[in-house]
Amino acid sequence: MPRRLPLLLACALAVTAAPIGPAAAAPSSQLPPYVTELASTRYDGRTDDLLTGGLGFAGLRATTPPGFADPDHPTPAELRRRALWSSAGLAAGDGGGLGRLYGANVDRGRPVPGDGKVAGTEYRAVAGRGARSVSFVVQVPDDFDRARPCVVAAPASGLGGVYTMVGTAGAWALHRRCAVAYTDKGMGPAFDDLHSGTVMAYDGTTGPRADLGGRAAFDAGLSAEERARFDAERPYRVAYKMAHSGTDPQATWGRDVLRSVELTLALLNRDHRPGAPAAGYTPATTTVLATGVSNGGGAAIAAGEDDRHGLVDAVVASEPQMNLAPLNGVEVREGDRRVPAAGLPLLQYGSVASLLQPCAALTEPAAPGYGNLDPAAARRRCAALVGDDPRLITRRDAARAGQDGLPRLAQEALVRIGFPPQSSYLQAAHYDPQTPASYAMSFARASVTDSLCGYGWARTDSSGRPAPYSRAELAAAFATSAGRAPAPGVLIDENSPGGPVADAKSLGPDGTHAYNLRGERCVLRLAFPRAKAPSEERAWARRVAEGLDATRRSGDLHGKPTLVVHGRDDARVPVNHSSRPYLGLNSRAERGHGTVSYVEVTHAHHADSTAPGYDNRYVPLGFYYQQALDLMWQRLREGTPLPPSQVVRTTPRGGEPGRAPALTTVNVPPVAATPATGDRIRVSGGTVRIPDGK
């Protein structure tokens, strides 16, 4: 059973604890002052363990997830086990190399012997309370290397829960006998079902808000009267932490990662065992690597920037989602072409993309996701894009191209806003208006009752109308939801004629389906404020801009060695708005001696799906993320220089969709210690120069 530190004792221990900073250099076993809950569980490595939840590698490969004895009331252990199974991803099979060339059961290109179970102690901690809470998990394996101690800080990817990185960075770290510090970055899957009053506790279990009280990881912050009124007007809606916490959690990503490291060092110092450094576990005696993927990659970089006192030794990030400071002269060139847009935040490029994607998707009828497209509605969207906005389709261009040419113009507009030219194949599958909508709400620190831009979230019935969740759906959310509304909840258009309906089925003023043009245009206006907008819109746009500005990254990593990998074809976090310009910002911040090594992988994008249509065209970026961790480990342990910035030119598996041959090392050549001249990425005079070609 978990051992829980009494809250009063935790507070007493916290009173004199030092904050992150110079004082943290001294060894301390006191809990940091922000910790409000702490529990620990010892796993024997047989019946349960740190990496596989007792399933072993064979269990992680099972296509059926581990079940719950009572689906309406899963236990914390059952929820944890399901989350660990999901994080490993091994059930996807090894045709794309996962589980064979890379993954939780592969270390330095070789299968890990045994079933993968790792004995050790796991600590669960919470900082803050309710909507402002942040969750941490610290794993210390029994074979922790106390002679050469190491900590790997792995913030959650996406908006996901605290266990999302166990199967990637966590497995890699445990294989090297490191402790692992995870955090959900204050986002995670916590929710508040406003109809039933169900909320999520810190341990992932759910129950009535009145019963959970101070153990709730989030609630919407409404009085009983406000809840009743809102549910009567808009029944069955759900609030979730990332969008509705009112805290702008992206602004504290770096702080949260640094806190996870500080907490880990304190816990290591509390557990006195033979072999520990004489000076204790401190930044001076312990190697600390911050690493993550997507949002987690952005958080790892944020930690590197926010750390001014040497807590973190190095950073590895894969396809990092980050909002950059103004480039002010930094530009990106691919071959002899200056990319038309660079360094925009996700809210801006995402709001433009969501308007263009239904139309642009018509150019690729064989692409994944096209089957979910309503071609007639997409054509209506094409027509609606024609106007005076140069980010969309101008009347002049439309007159030249004709109606049949509008999808091509929409794809060209995506390229103008910074998406890769070859991204047309991915647009149908990446249409996701809820991402920019939820980011706008988060930056604005909006309440669920604000229904910003006419958006809400709910479970729906077969007609797309809001409907109540089942108890089992809410109970499983810790392990099944990606940090938005609990599955199967969807985005709702509150202003659709005829009443609120799933955004994918919303109607325009004429009663036809054209996707939710009203809502998406509203988000675009918040992302790109208009000087002559109505006063209410200007007020919301100011709040959004303030929240966004609090998340921007400068490029100043204070000399930390950093390795970034990114797929050239990424249509979720385009390289032109993330890794490429960040390389330039870092070079400028470090006075021309940037410490970032950047590896751009051709034929790779944001997801490593092996579904038909992806399998034959793309290679897994996860293979290169694991290699990047190995390269940084060699740098930290042996002093081996990081490879120069470069393009790695891969070879897709080919074949028919769904019948691609198995991935081999021929498809995914290694990152080169000495890349060919034509593959070198260079930065000079504020210009990032990327070699072109496949």
DRENSELO-912795 format. One line per 4 residues: number of its first residue (from 1); for each residue z, y, x of C-alpha. Coordinates in steps of 0.5 Angstrom, whole numbers, m for minus. Example, Ala and Ser with C-alpha at 12.3 -4.5 7.8 and 13.67 -1.06 7.14 Angstrom:
2
1 = 16 m9 25 | 14 m2 27
// end
This chain:
694
1 = 0 0 0 | m1 7 2 | 5 11 6 | 5 18 3
5 = 9 23 6 | 13 27 1 | 11 34 0 | 17 37 2
9 = 17 34 8 | 10 36 9 | 11 43 8 | 18 43 12
13 = 14 40 18 | 8 45 17 | 12 51 17 | 12 52 25
17 = 5 49 26 | 0 53 30 | m6 55 27 | m13 53 30
21 = m14 58 36 | m11 58 43 | m4 55 41 | m8 49 39
25 = m9 47 46 | m2 45 47 | 0 38 44 | 3 38 38
29 = 5 32 33 | 7 37 27 | 2 38 21 | m2 44 21
33 = 1 49 16 | m5 48 11 | m4 41 9 | m1 39 2
37 = m2 32 2 | m2 26 7 | m2 19 6 | m4 13 11
41 = m6 6 10 | m6 0 15 | m12 m4 15 | m12 m11 18
45 = m19 m12 20 | m20 m18 15 | m18 m17 8 | m20 m10 9
49 = m22 m5 14 | m25 2 16 | m32 1 17 | m34 m4 11
53 = m28 m4 6 | m27 m11 7 | m34 m13 6 | m37 m14 13
57 = m44 m13 14 | m46 m18 10 | m43 m15 4 | m46 m8 6
61 = m53 m12 5 | m51 m14 m2 | m56 m11 m7 | m51 m11 m12
65 = m45 m6 m11 | m38 m8 m11 | m35 m8 m18 | m29 m6 m21
69 = m24 m10 m24 | m23 m5 m30 | m29 m1 m30 | m25 5 m34
73 = m20 5 m29 | m22 3 m22 | m17 3 m17 | m17 8 m11
77 = m19 2 m6 | m24 0 m11 | m27 7 m11 | m27 7 m3
81 = m30 0 m2 | m36 2 m7 | m37 9 m3 | m37 5 4
85 = m42 1 1 | m46 7 m1 | m45 10 6 | m48 4 10
89 = m55 4 6 | m56 m3 9 | m58 m6 2 | m64 m2 2
93 = m67 m8 7 | m70 m7 14 | m77 m6 13 | m76 1 15
97 = m72 m1 21 | m65 0 18 | m60 m5 20 | m65 m8 25
101 = m67 m2 29 | m61 3 27 | m56 3 22 | m48 1 22
105 = m49 m6 25 | m54 m3 31 | m51 0 37 | m55 2 43
109 = m61 m2 40 | m57 m8 39 | m54 m12 33 | m46 m11 33
113 = m43 m18 34 | m39 m21 28 | m38 m18 21 | m37 m11 23
117 = m30 m10 20 | m26 m5 24 | m18 m6 24 | m14 1 24
121 = m10 6 20 | m14 11 15 | m10 18 14 | m12 22 7
125 = m10 29 7 | m11 35 3 | m11 42 5 | m10 47 m1
129 = m10 46 m8 | m15 45 m14 | m21 49 m14 | m19 51 m7
133 = m18 44 m4 | m21 41 2 | m21 33 3 | m20 30 10
137 = m20 23 12 | m18 21 19 | m20 14 22 | m16 11 28
141 = m18 4 30 | m13 m1 33 | m18 m1 39 | m18 7 40
145 = m19 9 47 | m13 12 49 | m15 13 57 | m21 17 55
149 = m20 19 48 | m25 22 43 | m26 25 36 | m32 25 32
153 = m32 30 27 | m37 28 21 | m37 33 15 | m40 30 9
157 = m48 30 8 | m50 34 2 | m45 36 m3 | m42 29 m3
161 = m35 26 m2 | m31 25 4 | m34 18 6 | m41 19 6
165 = m42 19 14 | m38 13 15 | m44 9 15 | m48 13 20
169 = m43 18 25 | m37 14 23 | m40 7 25 | m43 10 31
173 = m36 13 33 | m32 7 31 | m37 3 36 | m35 7 42
177 = m27 7 40 | m27 14 38 | m22 17 32 | m27 20 26
181 = m25 26 23 | m29 27 16 | m28 32 11 | m32 34 4
185 = m32 41 6 | m29 43 0 | m35 41 m4 | m35 33 m6
189 = m36 30 m13 | m30 33 m17 | m31 35 m24 | m28 37 m30
193 = m31 34 m37 | m29 40 m42 | m30 36 m48 | m25 30 m46
197 = m21 34 m41 | m22 29 m36 | m21 31 m28 | m21 28 m22
201 = m15 27 m17 | m16 27 m10 | m16 20 m9 | m22 19 m13
205 = m19 16 m19 | m19 20 m26 | m15 22 m32 | m13 27 m37
209 = m12 34 m34 | m5 35 m37 | m3 28 m34 | m6 30 m27
213 = m3 37 m26 | m3 39 m19 | m6 32 m16 | m13 35 m19
217 = m18 36 m14 | m22 41 m19 | m21 44 m26 | m25 50 m29
221 = m19 54 m29 | m20 56 m37 | m14 56 m41 | m13 51 m47
225 = m16 57 m52 | m22 58 m47 | m24 51 m47 | m23 49 m54
229 = m28 55 m55 | m33 53 m50 | m33 46 m52 | m34 48 m60
233 = m40 53 m58 | m43 48 m52 | m40 41 m53 | m40 36 m48
237 = m41 40 m42 | m38 39 m35 | m36 43 m29 | m37 41 m22
241 = m33 44 m16 | m39 46 m12 | m42 50 m17 | m36 53 m21
245 = m30 53 m16 | m31 60 m15 | m29 60 m8 | m36 60 m4
249 = m35 53 0 | m40 54 4 | m37 60 8 | m32 56 10
253 = m35 50 13 | m34 51 20 | m27 52 19 | m26 46 15
257 = m29 42 21 | m25 45 26 | m19 43 21 | m21 36 21
261 = m21 36 29 | m14 39 29 | m11 35 24 | m14 29 28
265 = m10 31 34 | m4 32 31 | m4 25 28 | m6 22 34
269 = 0 26 38 | 5 23 32 | 3 16 34 | 6 15 41
273 = 3 9 44 | 2 6 51 | m4 9 55 | m4 16 52
277 = m5 22 56 | 1 24 59 | m1 31 57 | m2 29 50
281 = m8 29 45 | m11 36 46 | m18 39 47 | m17 39 54
285 = m15 31 54 | m20 29 48 | m27 29 48 | m29 32 41
289 = m36 32 38 | m38 35 32 | m44 32 28 | m47 31 21
293 = m54 31 17 | m57 36 12 | m51 40 10 | m46 36 14
297 = m51 38 20 | m50 45 18 | m43 45 18 | m43 42 25
301 = m47 48 27 | m42 52 24 | m36 49 27 | m39 50 34
305 = m40 57 32 | m33 58 29 | m30 55 35 | m28 60 40
309 = m23 56 44 | m26 50 46 | m24 45 41 | m31 42 40
313 = m34 40 46 | m41 39 43 | m45 38 37 | m51 34 34
317 = m54 36 28 | m60 32 24 | m64 36 19 | m59 42 19
321 = m59 46 12 | m56 53 14 | m57 60 12 | m59 64 18
325 = m58 71 20 | m64 76 20 | m68 74 26 | m70 81 28
329 = m76 79 32 | m75 72 33 | m81 69 31 | m84 62 31
333 = m91 59 33 | m94 53 32 | m100 52 36 | m104 58 36
337 = m101 60 29 | m95 64 27 | m92 61 22 | m92 66 16
341 = m85 65 14 | m79 63 18 | m71 64 17 | m70 64 10
345 = m64 61 6 | m65 55 2 | m63 60 m4 | m69 64 m3
349 = m74 59 m1 | m72 54 m6 | m72 58 m12 | m80 60 m10
353 = m81 52 m9 | m78 50 m16 | m83 55 m19 | m89 53 m15
357 = m88 45 m15 | m90 43 m22 | m96 46 m21 | m97 44 m13
361 = m96 37 m15 | m102 36 m19 | m106 36 m12 | m103 29 m11
365 = m103 25 m17 | m102 18 m12 | m96 21 m9 | m89 19 m11
369 = m85 22 m17 | m92 24 m20 | m91 19 m25 | m85 23 m28
373 = m89 29 m28 | m92 32 m35 | m99 34 m33 | m100 38 m39
377 = m94 42 m38 | m95 43 m30 | m102 46 m32 | m98 51 m37
381 = m94 52 m31 | m100 54 m26 | m102 59 m31 | m95 62 m32
385 = m95 63 m24 | m101 68 m24 | m99 75 m24 | m97 80 m19
389 = m92 77 m15 | m95 75 m8 | m90 69 m7 | m94 66 m13
393 = m101 66 m15 | m104 73 m15 | m109 75 m21 | m115 76 m16
397 = m114 69 m12 | m114 66 m19 | m120 69 m21 | m123 66 m15
401 = m121 59 m16 | m121 58 m23 | m116 54 m27 | m118 48 m23
405 = m116 51 m17 | m109 53 m19 | m106 47 m16 | m109 48 m9
409 = m107 56 m10 | m99 54 m11 | m99 49 m5 | m102 55 m1
413 = m97 59 m3 | m91 54 m1 | m94 54 6 | m94 62 6
417 = m87 61 4 | m85 57 10 | m87 49 8 | m90 45 12
421 = m98 45 11 | m98 37 10 | m92 38 5 | m97 37 m1
425 = m95 30 m2 | m88 31 m2 | m88 36 m8 | m87 32 m14
429 = m81 28 m11 | m78 35 m9 | m78 39 m15 | m71 40 m16
433 = m69 47 m20 | m62 45 m20 | m61 46 m13 | m62 53 m13
437 = m59 54 m19 | m52 51 m17 | m53 55 m10 | m54 61 m14
441 = m47 60 m18 | m43 58 m12 | m45 64 m8 | m44 68 m14
445 = m37 65 m15 | m39 64 m22 | m35 60 m28 | m38 55 m32
449 = m37 59 m38 | m42 64 m35 | m48 60 m36 | m51 63 m30
453 = m59 64 m32 | m58 60 m38 | m56 53 m34 | m51 48 m35
457 = m50 41 m34 | m48 35 m39 | m50 28 m40 | m55 27 m45
461 = m58 22 m50 | m65 19 m51 | m67 26 m54 | m65 30 m48
465 = m59 33 m52 | m52 34 m49 | m48 28 m51 | m41 25 m49
469 = m40 21 m42 | m37 14 m43 | m30 13 m40 | m33 9 m35
473 = m38 14 m32 | m33 19 m31 | m28 14 m28 | m34 12 m23
477 = m36 19 m21 | m32 19 m14 | m37 13 m11 | m43 14 m16
481 = m44 22 m16 | m47 26 m10 | m43 32 m12 | m46 35 m18
485 = m45 33 m25 | m42 26 m25 | m48 21 m26 | m52 21 m31
489 = m51 28 m32 | m57 33 m32 | m59 40 m31 | m59 43 m38
493 = m63 49 m41 | m58 53 m46 | m64 57 m48 | m69 53 m50
497 = m72 54 m57 | m69 49 m62 | m62 48 m58 | m60 46 m51
501 = m63 40 m48 | m65 37 m41 | m68 42 m37 | m74 37 m36
505 = m75 37 m43 | m74 45 m44 | m79 49 m49 | m82 55 m48
509 = m83 61 m53 | m89 58 m56 | m85 51 m57 | m89 47 m52
513 = m86 44 m45 | m88 48 m39 | m81 47 m35 | m76 52 m35
517 = m80 58 m33 | m74 63 m36 | m69 60 m32 | m72 59 m25
521 = m75 66 m26 | m68 68 m27 | m65 65 m20 | m71 68 m17
525 = m69 75 m19 | m62 73 m16 | m65 71 m10 | m69 77 m9
529 = m66 82 m12 | m70 88 m16 | m68 95 m15 | m70 97 m22
533 = m66 91 m25 | m62 91 m31 | m55 93 m29 | m52 86 m31
537 = m57 83 m26 | m56 87 m21 | m48 86 m21 | m50 78 m21
541 = m55 79 m15 | m50 83 m11 | m45 78 m12 | m50 72 m10
545 = m52 76 m4 | m45 77 m1 | m43 70 m2 | m50 68 2
549 = m48 73 7 | m41 70 8 | m45 63 10 | m50 66 15
553 = m51 63 22 | m52 67 28 | m54 62 34 | m48 63 38
557 = m45 56 40 | m41 59 46 | m45 55 51 | m44 48 47
561 = m49 43 49 | m52 42 42 | m58 37 40 | m62 38 34
565 = m67 33 31 | m71 35 25 | m77 32 21 | m83 36 22
569 = m85 34 15 | m79 36 11 | m80 39 4 | m72 39 3
573 = m70 43 9 | m77 46 12 | m76 46 20 | m79 53 19
577 = m73 56 16 | m68 52 20 | m68 48 26 | m74 52 29
581 = m72 59 28 | m65 57 30 | m67 55 37 | m69 62 38
585 = m63 65 35 | m59 61 40 | m63 63 46 | m62 70 44
589 = m55 69 43 | m54 66 50 | m58 71 53 | m64 67 54
593 = m60 61 57 | m60 57 50 | m56 51 50 | m59 48 44
597 = m64 42 45 | m69 41 39 | m73 35 38 | m78 35 32
601 = m81 28 30 | m87 28 27 | m88 24 20 | m81 24 19
605 = m78 28 13 | m71 29 9 | m70 22 7 | m71 15 10
609 = m74 12 3 | m78 6 4 | m80 6 m3 | m88 5 m4
613 = m92 11 m2 | m86 13 3 | m86 6 7 | m93 7 10
617 = m93 14 11 | m87 16 14 | m82 14 20 | m74 14 19
621 = m71 20 22 | m64 16 22 | m67 12 28 | m67 19 32
625 = m61 21 29 | m57 15 32 | m61 16 39 | m59 23 39
629 = m52 21 38 | m53 16 44 | m56 22 48 | m50 27 47
633 = m45 21 49 | m49 20 56 | m48 28 57 | m41 28 55
637 = m39 21 59 | m44 21 65 | m46 28 65 | m53 26 64
641 = m57 32 62 | m60 33 55 | m67 32 54 | m72 38 54
645 = m74 41 47 | m80 37 45 | m84 34 39 | m84 26 39
649 = m90 24 36 | m89 18 32 | m94 13 29 | m93 11 21
653 = m93 4 19 | m99 4 15 | m102 m1 10 | m102 0 3
657 = m96 3 m1 | m91 m2 m2 | m94 m7 3 | m93 m3 10
661 = m91 m8 16 | m84 m8 19 | m83 m2 23 | m83 m3 30
665 = m81 1 37 | m88 2 37 | m88 7 31 | m82 10 34
669 = m82 12 41 | m76 14 44 | m74 22 46 | m77 23 53
673 = m73 25 59 | m79 28 61 | m84 30 56 | m91 31 57
677 = m93 38 58 | m97 38 51 | m90 36 47 | m85 41 50
681 = m82 46 45 | m81 53 49 | m77 59 48 | m79 66 51
685 = m79 73 49 | m76 71 42 | m82 67 41 | m81 59 39
689 = m87 56 41 | m88 49 38 | m94 44 40 | m98 43 34
693 = m102 36 32 | m100 30 30
// end
